[in-house]
Amino acid sequence: MMLFWLLLLNSLFLIPALALPGAMPWLSIEAIGLWALCCLQPNPYRRHPITTALAVIYSGLAFLVLADALVRESLGRGLNLYLELRLLGAAWNLLETNLGTLIAILALVLLAGLLASLGWLFHTSLQRLGYHSRGNPAKPVLLVAGLVIAGAATPLIGSPALAFVANQASLVIHTHRTTEAFAEQLRNQPGAGPNPQPLARLAGKDVILGFLESYGVSTLTDDRYHSMIDQSLESMARELDSAGLTVVTGRLQSPVQGGQSWLGHLSVLSGQWVHNQLAYETFLSSSYPTLVDDFRSTGHKTLAVMPAITKAWPEGRLLRYEHIYGHDDMDYQGPAFNWVTMPDQYTWRWFQKLREQTPEPLFAELALISSHAPWVPILPVIEDWNSIGTGQVFERWKGAGETPVSLWRDPGRVRHHYAQAIAYTLTVASGFAARYVEENTLMIILGDHQPAPLITGENASRDVIVHIISGDPALVTPFLSGELPGFQLGTRPDLQTMGASMSQLRPFLHRQYGTL
């Protein structure tokens, strides 16, 4: 019986190895070590509070391992406590919006039950081992010493729990040092200072920077999506050509995958590689200029159209936009569609009405969200854009489609819905360009990041697709200079060439559009 409890304790201690690189060991030094500790304290009454405390600690460790798995599946990277503690609010908001408050709370209750069960098994294993081995600590003590020596020679023996904790401690130290170095770089970078750089060649032109949610290069490199998205891009090419527009397409590398879109947005705006939340906050606390400042100094009215923003957004003020339009500022009277507060087609049409009412040239950042998870329902495109009005036309699709909880039981159908959502957002972006982009407009539409590994598979490129559109060919020609690799005429990027980082777009605009 003692062997059973020892094997169970050993199995529990192997769980942290799931969050670490390399092969999983077969035997945990920690399990044998705690067995020895229990034997050294044969009195069960004195041993009980120790094993209880250890069980609570183990439950916390198991939670972190589970969190690591969730972070890997959603963001394509491992857990980093230094960063994740700042994202708890955003994680809850996403969970509640996609699943509903009741199901989200139920999920947390089930999680608490799972962790409590693991803690109980851990506590019981220690108690039983202590009972069966009382008064005989020699064997486990000698075994621990032998295993420590053997562990240096074979990967079959290890200490996964301690290795997991050490890995997190190392990440904390490294992330802190990286953040400090980034702050120092912002303070001391040559030519940075408080002064923006005007973009003289774009003076008097409307410049539209539209981020398409989760529009990554996997839509063309992955056979599961290529056929559908290739057809959308073919239709886009015909539509833009019929409208007399020139389009150049390439790819850029996003700093993130699966979420945290704002890091990709800021990397583009700032010309800095903003790859985590601490870098984001560090940048916003500096006086470093961005494209917002560049275009304001060029004579543009600067604004952000953010249909997903439903609460206060102080970051927008720190970016120094003159006007920020969140959900409540966009006159939308139609239904929400799960996480998507309003369809992209409404956002584009509302923005065009704003353009028509604004005499000054605009620099506008738009965050388009119809291709945001959970990718249900998929709306049809309304042919008559003038009938969109305040969005009541979308009432007919209120409650359409299955629930996200139902859809996400089948990963294959989730992937199909993802492709359909990308096709929709491309169709309406193309429709907007064909109707409203002219010679005095430069339109840049790009993905914010690749979707989660569930959609792309593991180790997928982090590149996103970028389309440059204008009625004036001279405005898009600089993107064919070769300075940014992978750009070519048409609606498809060069799939054989890796993209430059998003942070290189702002310096590129300075060099190509900064002088007449």
N, C-alpha and C positions, 0 to 999 in steps of 0.2 A: 504493500500500500504506500509505503514511503516513496518508492520509485515513481508511482503515479503522480503524487503531489510535486515531486521534484521536476518531473517532465512538464507538468502544467506550468509551474513557476518559470521554468526555462523558456517555454513557448511564449509566455507573456512578455518576457524580457527580450525576446527576439523581434517583437513587433516594431520597436524603434528602428531596426535595421532596414525596414521598408522605406524609410525616408533618407537613407544614406546611399551613396554610390558604392559600387562593388558588390561582390557576392555576399549573400547572407551567411553568417556563421551558423554552425549547428549547436554550439554550446555557449552559454552566456556565463561569463565570470561572475557577473552580478548575482545571478541566481544561486550559485554555489556560495558566494560570499554571504548572502543573507541567510542561507541555511546555516552556515557556521555561526552567524550572529545569534540566531534563535537558539542554537544549541548552547551557546555561552550563557544564555539567560534561561535556565530551566523552569523558573517559576512562571506559570502561565498568567498570573495576575499582574506581574510586572511586565511581562512580554506583551500583553494585550495593547496598551497605549502606544507602544513602539510600532507594532504591526499595523495598527489603525492609522497612525501618522504616515507610515510608509505607503499604505494603500491609497491615502488621499493624494500623496505626491505622485504615485504611479498613475492615478486617474488623470491628473493634470498632464503628465507626460503623454498618456494615450490621447488626450485631447489635442495636444500639439502635433502628434503624428497624423491624426485624422485631418487636422487643419492643413498640414503640409500636403496631404493628398488632394484636398479640395483646391488649394492654391495652385498646385501643379496642373490640375485639370482645367481650371478656369483662366489662369494667367500664364501658364507655360513656364513657371519657375518654381523653385522651392520656397518653403516658409522662411521668412526673415522677421523675427519678432520686433526688431527695431523699426520695421516699416509697417507691419500688419496691425499693430496696436492703433495706428492712426487711421485705419480703414474700417474699423468695426462698424461705424455708423453707416458708411456706404454699403457694406456687405449686408447689413440688416435691411436697409432700404431696398436693395435689389431683391433680396429674398421675399420681403413683404409684398413688393409690387408684382413680382412674377407669380407667387403662390397664393397671395391673399394673407391677411393677418392671422386668421384662424389656423390655416395649414402651416404657416411659418412658425407659429407658436407650438403647434403639435410637433413639428420637426425638431424644434429645440428640446421639447420634453422627451422625445424619443432618444435624442442624443444624450441628454442627461441620464436617461435610463440605461443606455449602453455603457456609459462611463461608470455609472454606479455598479453595474454588473461586473465590469472588468475589475473595479476596485474590490468588490466582494470576493471574487475569485482569487485575487492577489492576497488579500487578508487571510482567507481561508487556507490557502496553500502554505503560507508562512506558519499559521497556527498549527496545522497538521504536521508539518515538518518538525516543528519544535516539539510537538507531543511525541512523535515516533523516535526522535533522536535525543531526547532529554538526557543530560548527563554524559553524553558521548561526543564531545566536540572535536576529538582528535582527527577523525576521518575527514570531515569537511574542511577543517583548517589546513591539513596537509594537502587536500585536493585543491584548495584555492591556490596555495603556493605553487603546486605543480602546474596548474592551469595558467597562472601568470607567466611562468617561464615558457610553457608550451605555446602560449598565445603569440609570442614573438616569432615563432617558427612556422605556424600554420594558420591560414585564414579560417579554418573550421572552428576555431575558438576565438571569441572576441568579447567585447564589452559594449554592445550596441547602445544601451541607455546612456552610458557615460560619453560615448562618441557623439550621440545626438546632442547632448547638452553642450559638449565642447564645440561642436559645429555651430550651434546657435550663438555661443559666446564669441566665437571667432567672427561670425557674420556681424554681430553687434559692433565689435571693435573696428572691423574693416569698413562697415557702412558709416560709422561715425567719422573715421579718418577721411573717407572719400568725400563726405559732405563738407567737412572743414576745408579740404583741398579745393572743392568746387567754389565755396564761398570766397576763398582767397583768390582763385582764378578770376572771379567776377570783379573783385576789387582791383586787381592789378593787370588785367589783360590790356595790352597796348591798344590804344584807339577806342576803348570802350567808353569810359566816361559817361556823362549824363546826356550827351548830344546825339540825337538821331541822325540818320543819313537820308536826305531827300532822294526820291526816285524820279528824276527829272523826265525820263522818257515816258513815264506813266502819269504825268501831270494832266489833269483834265479828263482822265479815263476812269471809268468805273472798274474797280478790281474786286472780284468776288472770289473768296476762298471758302469753298464748300467741302466739309469733311463728311464722307459717306461712311456710316458706321460699319465696321467689320469688313470693309472691302479690301481683302488681301490678295496677294498674287496667287494663292492656292485656288482661287476661282478659275484660273487658267492652267495651272500646272497639275492640278489634281483631276484625274479622269472622272471622278464622281460629279464634278461641277463644270468641267470644261465645255461640254456640248451646249448646255443651256446658256452659260454666260457668253460663249463665243457667238451664239446667235444674237444675244442682246447687243453685243458690241458691233456686230455686222449691221443690225438695224440702226444703231446709233450712228455709224459711219454714213449710211445712206441718208438719214434724216439731217445730219449736220451739213453734208455736202449739198443737199437740196436747198438748204437755207443759206448757202453761200459762205459757210464757216470753214475755217481751217482748224484741224485738231492735231496735236502732237501728244504722244503718250509715252510714258516711261514708268519708272518705279523708284521708290525711296524706302529706306529701312526705318521702320518704327522702333522706338525704344521699348515697346510693350507688346504683349499679345493677350487677347481675350478680355481686356478691360482696362480701366484707368485711362480712358481716351484723352483726358486733359493733359497727360504727359506728352502724348504725340502732338497735340495742338500747340503746347508751349514750346516744344522742340522746333516746330516750324516757325512760330512767331519770333522766337528769341535768337535763333541761330546757335543755341547751346544744346548739348545732349542731356536732356532732362529725363533720366531713366528711372527715377523712383520718387516717392512722395516727399522725402526729405529734400531732394534736389529741387523739386517744385516749390516747396515752401521757402527754401533758401533763396531761390531766384526772385520770388515775389517780394521778399523782404529787402531786396536790393533796389538800386535805382537804375539798373541796367536797362537800356532801351530795347524795344521790340519793333516789329513791323507796324504795330499800331502807331508808335511814335514816328516811324519813318513816313508813313502815309499822311499823318496829320501835318507833318512839316512840309509835305509835298502839296498840301492844300486840300486834302480829302477830308470829308466828314467820316469819322470812324464809328462803326457800330458792330455789335454782336447780336446775332439772332439765335437764341438758345431755347428751342421749344421744350427741352427736357428739364429746364430749370424751373422748379416749382417753389423753391424757397429762396431766402436771401443768398446772394452770390457775391461775397466781398472780394473774391479773387478777380472778378471782372473789373471792379473799381481799381484794384492794384495794377491791372493791365492798362488802365487809363483810356478805356473806350469812352467816347463821348456819350453814346447811348447804348444801353443793353436792353434787349427785348426778350424777356422770359415768357413762359407759358401764359401768365396772366396778362401780358401786354399785347397779345397777338389776336385778340377778339375771336378766338376759336369757340364756336358754339356746338361743335359736333362731339361725338363720344370719344373716349380714350380706347385704345386697343392694347390691353394689358400694359406693359411698360411704356409703350409708345403713346405719348400724350396727344399727338396729332399726326396725320399722315404727311409724308414728305411733300406730296403734291400740294397740300394746303400751305405748307411752309414756303415753298417756292413761289406760289401765287401771291401770298400775303407779302412776301418780300418785294415782289415786282410792283405791287401797289405802293409800297413805301418808296421804292426808287422813283416812281412817277411823280411822287409828291415832294421829292427832294431836288432842288435846283443844283446843289453842289455835287461834284464827283464823289463817289462813295468808295470807301474800303470797308468791306463787310465780311465778317467771318460767320458762316452758318454751320450749325451742327445738325446734320440730317439723321434721323433716328429710326426710320421705318425698317432698316435692316439690323436693328438691335434685337438680341435674344429677348423673348423666346420664339420669335419668327412665326407667330400665329396671331391673328389671321393674316392671310395675304390678300391685299385689296386689289381690285381691278383699277386700271388707269382711266380717269374720266376724260373723255375726248374733248369736251367743251370746257376749257379752263375758265372761261368767264362765268360758268354756272356754279363754281365752287363756293362763292360768296363767303359766308362766315363759317362754313364747314357743316352746316346742317344737312347737306347733300350726302354726308357719310353716315347718317342715322340708319340708313337701310342695312348697313353691315354691323350695327351694334350687336354684340354677342355672337357674331358669326364665327365659324370655325370651332374646333375643339379647345378644351382648356389646355394651358401649358402643362399641367400635371399629367394629363392623358397623353399628350404628344411626346413628352420627354421620356416616356417609358420605352420608346423605340428609337434608338440612336440613328437607325437608317432613315426613318421618316423625319427626324430632326434635321439631318443633313440635307434632305430634299427640300424642306421648308426654307433652310438657310439659302440655298441656291435661288429659290423663287423670290425670297426677300431682296437679294442682291439684284436680281433681274428687274424687280419693280423699281428699286431706288435708282438704277441706271436709266430706266425708261423715262422716269419723270424728270431726272436731271437733264437728260438729252432733250426732252420735250421743252423744258424751260429754256435751254440754250437756243434751240431752233426758233423759238418764238420771240425771245427777248434779248439775245446777245447780238450786238451790232459791232460796227467798226471801232466804236469808242469804248469797248468793253474787253477786258481780259478776265477770263473765267478759269480758275484753277479748281478742279475737283479731285479729291484724293481720299483714299481710305485713312482712317485713324490708326488702325492696327489690324492684324490678322485675327480671325475668331479663335476661340479656345481650341486646345489640342483635340478635344472630342471631334471637332470639325476638320481640322487640318492634319491630324496625326501628329505623332511625336517628332520633334526636331525639324519642323517645317521652317522655311525661310520666314523672316519677319518683315519682308518687303510688302509694301502696299502699292496699288496701281494709281497713277497720276495722269489726269487728262488736262491738257492746256488748250483752251478754245477761244477763238476770237474771229470777228469778221474782218480784221486787219491782219493779213499774213505776217506783216513785219513784227507784230507783237508776240507771235509765237516762235518766230525764227531763232531767237537766242537759245531756245531749248534744243535746237539741232546742232549747236556748236560743238558738242562732244564734251563740254566741260562737266556736265552731269551725265554719267554713263547710262546707257540703256534707253534713251529717248529716241523716238522715230515718228515719222508721219503716220497718221492713222489712229485708230482707236485701240490698238494692241501694243503692249510694250515689247521690248526685246527680252524674250524669256531666257536667253543664254547669258545675259549680263546682269550681275548683281547691282542693285541700286546703291547710290550714295545714301548717307544718313539724312534723315529729315532736317537735322541741324545745319546741313549745308545749303538749304534752299535760300535762307535769308542772305548769306554772303553772296550767293550766285545772283540774286536779284540786285544787290548793291553793284556788283561788277557789270552786269549786263544792262541795267536800267537806270543806273545812278547818274549817268552823264548823257547829254544829247549827242 
